Amino acid sequence: MDVDELTQLVVKSLEDMKAVDVKQLDVRGKTVITDVLVIASGTSDRHVKALAQSVALDAKSAGHAPLGEEGINSGEWALVDLNGVVVHVMLPKVRDYYQLERLWAVDDETS
């Protein structure tokens, strides 16, 4: 499974669990950490946890066990590292505060 297929799997998992405002950011050439960032919001702490756990489980079932998972127990911001795809699931207030989409779009705006 390549990065694009893994991204599709992640997005489908998030959409199936009713994630809000799912965004995909291709960050190839901007960082060596990953190729794609997927950012989504959950409607509550429990929803954020469930979304992150669903992504991790679906990826593992497809043969891509996460390299790491962070913040799942807190429920405000969870991260699932699938190597080529890093997934951020946040409460809307946390997402608004950190504005990851804007951070990663800086090079695009100045080019």
SVG drawing of the C-alpha trace seen along z (x, -y; Angstrom):
<svg xmlns="http://www.w3.org/2000/svg" viewBox="-21 -35 35 42">
<polyline fill="none" stroke="black" stroke-width="0.4" points="0.0,0.0 1.5,-3.4 1.1,-6.7 -1.9,-7.7 -3.8,-4.5 -2.9,-4.8 -4.2,-8.4 -7.5,-7.2 -7.8,-4.5 -7.3,-7.2 -9.8,-9.6 -12.4,-6.8 -11.9,-5.7 -12.4,-9.3 -15.4,-9.9 -17.0,-6.6 -16.7,-7.8 -18.2,-11.2 -15.1,-13.3 -15.5,-17.0 -13.6,-19.1 -11.1,-16.4 -8.2,-18.0 -5.2,-16.4 -2.0,-18.3 0.8,-17.0 4.0,-18.1 6.4,-16.3 9.3,-18.6 8.5,-20.6 9.6,-18.0 11.3,-14.6 9.0,-13.6 6.1,-12.4 4.5,-12.8 1.0,-13.6 -0.7,-15.2 -4.4,-14.5 -6.1,-16.8 -9.7,-16.3 -11.9,-17.5 -13.9,-15.6 -17.0,-16.9 -16.0,-15.9 -13.1,-14.3 -14.6,-10.9 -15.1,-11.5 -11.5,-12.5 -10.3,-9.3 -12.7,-7.2 -11.5,-8.7 -7.8,-8.2 -8.4,-4.6 -10.4,-3.9 -7.6,-5.1 -5.0,-3.1 -7.1,0.0 -8.0,-0.3 -4.4,-0.9 -3.2,2.0 -5.9,4.3 -4.5,3.2 -1.0,4.1 0.3,0.7 0.6,0.7 1.2,-2.8 4.7,-3.8 3.3,-5.8 0.2,-7.2 0.1,-10.3 -2.6,-12.1 -5.3,-9.5 -6.0,-9.4 -6.4,-13.1 -8.9,-13.5 -8.1,-17.1 -5.5,-16.3 -4.5,-12.8 -1.8,-12.0 -1.4,-8.7 1.9,-8.3 1.6,-5.9 5.1,-6.9 4.1,-8.2 0.9,-9.7 0.5,-11.5 -3.0,-12.0 -4.0,-14.8 -7.4,-14.6 -8.4,-17.6 -11.2,-19.4 -12.2,-22.4 -10.9,-24.9 -7.4,-23.2 -7.4,-23.1 -8.3,-26.7 -5.6,-27.7 -2.7,-25.8 -3.8,-26.3 -1.7,-23.5 -3.2,-24.0 -2.0,-27.6 1.4,-26.6 2.0,-24.2 0.6,-26.5 3.2,-29.3 5.5,-28.2 2.6,-27.9 1.5,-31.5 5.0,-33.0 5.9,-31.1"/>
</svg>
